[in-house]
Amino acid sequence: MRAGFPDFRLGNVLATSFTGTLTERQGDSVERIPTPQRLIDWLAVNGLAVDSCTAAQLDLARELRESIHLAATAAAIQDALPASAVQVINDRSAGGRAAAILTPEGKREWRLGSASRVEDALSVIAADAISIIAGERDGKLALCASPTCQAAFFDTSQSRTRKWCDMNTCGNRQKKARFNAKQRET
């Protein structure tokens, strides 16, 4: 990743990976897309390369990110979806030009419009959020057990009992904290 910026947390689910561009929401939050160029970088890493990004488009992306986080959190705790978040997700989903294509390997990929715009990429992310929040995919929304994170993530483990959004960060941090607490006790 670019020097001076925190690494991206990349997951298997586009929408919840996108919400992971703001981490440690309950602690000292870490913004992983602080500039338009970093949003371009994140989109490219996730197969949604765009030509450029303005500050206004970055604001649209962050608004979508927070709306997905609010709606996914509500869905994970089986609460009513916030109407304002649903509206933003729907608006972004309808606001782009992207098409699902089938690769020769039998995988789905997204093809953005000919002049790849941020709005096209955001429509793909919003559509992915709709599919997981609506329960159309095999898995369940859950919240990270880390008290400083509490990110919404999509659990596709066989038992659907995953505790952390990312074992390499939140999970390891929690295990290390438990280990250190036990060491202090002895």
N, C-alpha and C positions, 0 to 999 in steps of 0.2 A: 504494500500500500504506500501511498505518498508519505514522504517524511513529514513529521510534525502532526499527523492526524492519527487517531486511534484506528485500529484495524476494524474491518466490518465483521459482524457476527453473521455467518451465512448458515442458513438452515435449509431444510427440504421443502418448506412451504413458503411461497413467495410473499403472501400477505403478512404472515407473522414475522418473517425475516425482515420485512420492511419496517414493521413496528419496532424491531430491534435496532433501528438506526438511532434510537434514543434509549439508552440503557441506564440502569440504576435509578429508575424513576422515583423510588422512595428514599434515596440516599443522595449522594453527590452525583447528579445526573451527568451523563456523558453523551454529548451530541456528536454523532458520527457522520452527519451530513451538514456541516456548518457553512458550506459554501456551495454555490451552484455547480462548481466543478466536481465536488465530492458527490453530489447527486448523480451527475453524469457517470462518474466512476462506478457508483453502486449499481446503477441501471445496467451498465455494460457488463459488470461481473455477473449479473443475473439474466443475461441474454436479451436485454431490452435497450440496446445502444441507441442513443439519440444524438442529434447533430449539435445541439447547444442547449443552454439552460439560462434563464434570466432569474433575477432575484424574485420576481413575481411568481414564476413557475416553481421555484423552491418553496415559496410560501404555500402554494397550492398543494405541493407534495407533503409538506409538514402538516397541513390541515387534514389531508387524507390519512396520513399516518396516525394522527391523534384520534381521528374518527374511527378508524379500524380498531385502534387500541380500546377505545371506549365501548364500541359494540362487541368486540370479542370478549372483553372482560365481563360485560353484562351477560353475554351468552354463556360464558364459563361458569358463572355463579347462578345461572338460570333466573336472571332478572330481566325486566323489560328493556328492550333495546332503546337507547336514547334517540328520539326522533331527529334531532339535529345531526347526529352522527350518521344515521341511516340516510338522511337527505344528501349529505356530502358524499357518501359512498356511491349512492345512486347517480348523483350528478357527474362524478368522475368516471363512473363506468360508462355512462352514455356519452361522455364528452370526447371520446377518442376514436381513432380509426386503427383497429388492429384486427388481425384474422388469425384464427388457430389453423396451423398447418400440420400435416402428418409427415413425419420424416420416414425415410426408407427403413429405419430401424423400428418403426411402429411407435414412436414417441410423439407427443404433442409439443410443438414449439409455437411461439407467437411471432408473427411477422407484423411489424409496425408499418404505417403508411410510408409512401415513397420519400417524403421529407419528414423523417422521424422527429416527432415533437414529444416533449415531455408529457403533454396531455394524452398522447397515444399510449405511452408506457404506463401512466397512472390509470388509464382505463383497464389495462390488463391486471394491474395490482388490485383495483377495486373489484373486478370480476372474480378474481381469486378469493378475495375476502368474502364476497357474497356466497360463493360455493361452500366455504367452510362454516360461516356463521349460520347459513341456512341448513346445515347438516347434510349436505349432498355428498360429502366425501367420507370415506371410511376413516374414522378417528374421532377424537373429541377435543374440544377446547378446554384448556386448563390454565391455571395461573402458577407461575414460578413460586416455589416455597421459600425462596430467599427473601428475607424481610426487606432488603434494600432494593430488590428488583421487582418482583411481582408482575413480570411481563406475561402477557397472554401468549400461549404457544399451542400448537396443534399436535396432540399426542397420538402417534400412530403405532406406539409399541403394542405388542400382542396383548398385554394385560390392561393397557390404558391406565397405568398407575405411575407414569413418570412424574417426578417431583420438580425437576428443574428445567428451565427453558434451554439450558445448554450445560451438559455435564462438564465440559472443559472449563467453564468459567464459574457459574453459580454453584454447580454441584461440587466441584473441587474446593471452592472457597468455603462452603458449608462443612464439608468433610474435614478440611484443615482446621476450621474453628472448633469443631467437636474434638478433634485429636489434641489440639493445644489446650483446650479446657480440661481434658482428662489428664494431660501431663502436669498441669498446674495443681490438680487435686492430689497427685501422688508425690 
